[in-house]
């Protein structure tokens, strides 16, 4: 199975998107993004809830992701939605600068 992506619209305007990969009994959340003007309006939660529903439909019990350790807003968002911090992946990101990633997971 390849990558899946979904776009969120509001009045024919793209609000954000989500990209994930379902493999076996896991979903790897590759990217979720909401336009700045639409942030803090519930669209991120809507997209994450969509992903949780997809996991349940597919019989998947784990969602995991990596996030830059400096991305405090994203880490807070994921924790608010039940994700747990699992590990640090050293030098996971290389552009625009080297940075560690925080590995997070959510059991469905």
GIURHU-V331611 format. One record per residue. N is the residue number from 0. OMEGA is omega in degrees with one decimal (NA if undefined). D_FIRST is the distance of its C-alpha to the first C-alpha in whole Angstrom. Layout:
# GIURHU-V331611
n:N omega:OMEGA d_first:D_FIRST
n:N omega:OMEGA d_first:D_FIRST
This chain:
# GIURHU-V331611
n:0 omega:-179.4 d_first:0
n:1 omega:178.7 d_first:4
n:2 omega:173.4 d_first:7
n:3 omega:178.3 d_first:9
n:4 omega:178.3 d_first:13
n:5 omega:-178.9 d_first:16
n:6 omega:177.0 d_first:19
n:7 omega:-179.4 d_first:22
n:8 omega:170.6 d_first:25
n:9 omega:-179.0 d_first:29
n:10 omega:176.9 d_first:31
n:11 omega:176.1 d_first:29
n:12 omega:177.1 d_first:29
n:13 omega:178.8 d_first:26
n:14 omega:-177.8 d_first:26
n:15 omega:-179.4 d_first:23
n:16 omega:176.1 d_first:19
n:17 omega:177.4 d_first:16
n:18 omega:-179.8 d_first:13
n:19 omega:177.9 d_first:11
n:20 omega:176.6 d_first:8
n:21 omega:179.5 d_first:7
n:22 omega:179.8 d_first:7
n:23 omega:-177.6 d_first:9
n:24 omega:-177.8 d_first:12
n:25 omega:168.9 d_first:12
n:26 omega:174.8 d_first:11
n:27 omega:176.9 d_first:12
n:28 omega:-175.2 d_first:14
n:29 omega:-178.8 d_first:15
n:30 omega:170.9 d_first:17
n:31 omega:-177.2 d_first:19
n:32 omega:176.5 d_first:22
n:33 omega:176.8 d_first:25
n:34 omega:-178.0 d_first:28
n:35 omega:-178.2 d_first:31
n:36 omega:-179.2 d_first:33
n:37 omega:-178.9 d_first:31
n:38 omega:-178.9 d_first:31
n:39 omega:177.2 d_first:32
n:40 omega:177.0 d_first:32
n:41 omega:-178.3 d_first:29
n:42 omega:176.6 d_first:26
n:43 omega:177.1 d_first:25
n:44 omega:177.8 d_first:25
n:45 omega:-179.4 d_first:24
n:46 omega:178.8 d_first:21
n:47 omega:175.5 d_first:20
n:48 omega:175.6 d_first:21
n:49 omega:-179.2 d_first:19
n:50 omega:177.4 d_first:16
n:51 omega:177.5 d_first:18
n:52 omega:177.4 d_first:18
n:53 omega:179.1 d_first:14
n:54 omega:-179.1 d_first:14
n:55 omega:178.9 d_first:17
n:56 omega:-178.8 d_first:15
n:57 omega:-178.8 d_first:12
n:58 omega:-178.0 d_first:14
n:59 omega:-174.1 d_first:14
n:60 omega:-177.7 d_first:17
n:61 omega:171.5 d_first:16
n:62 omega:176.2 d_first:16
n:63 omega:-176.8 d_first:17
n:64 omega:169.9 d_first:18
n:65 omega:178.7 d_first:20
n:66 omega:177.8 d_first:23
n:67 omega:-178.9 d_first:26
n:68 omega:179.5 d_first:29
n:69 omega:-176.6 d_first:31
n:70 omega:-175.3 d_first:29
n:71 omega:-179.9 d_first:32
n:72 omega:179.5 d_first:31
n:73 omega:179.6 d_first:27
n:74 omega:178.0 d_first:28
n:75 omega:178.1 d_first:30
n:76 omega:-178.6 d_first:28
n:77 omega:177.8 d_first:25
n:78 omega:177.7 d_first:28
n:79 omega:-178.8 d_first:29
n:80 omega:170.7 d_first:26
n:81 omega:178.3 d_first:26
n:82 omega:178.8 d_first:24
n:83 omega:174.9 d_first:26
n:84 omega:-176.0 d_first:27
n:85 omega:-174.2 d_first:25
n:86 omega:173.3 d_first:26
n:87 omega:173.3 d_first:27
n:88 omega:-175.8 d_first:25
n:89 omega:176.4 d_first:28
n:90 omega:-178.5 d_first:28
n:91 omega:179.9 d_first:24
n:92 omega:178.4 d_first:25
n:93 omega:-178.7 d_first:27
n:94 omega:-1.2 d_first:27
n:95 omega:175.8 d_first:30
n:96 omega:179.0 d_first:31
n:97 omega:178.7 d_first:30
n:98 omega:176.1 d_first:29
n:99 omega:175.1 d_first:28
n:100 omega:170.9 d_first:25
n:101 omega:176.3 d_first:25
n:102 omega:-179.2 d_first:22
n:103 omega:179.7 d_first:22
n:104 omega:178.2 d_first:21
n:105 omega:174.9 d_first:21
n:106 omega:-178.5 d_first:21
n:107 omega:NA d_first:20
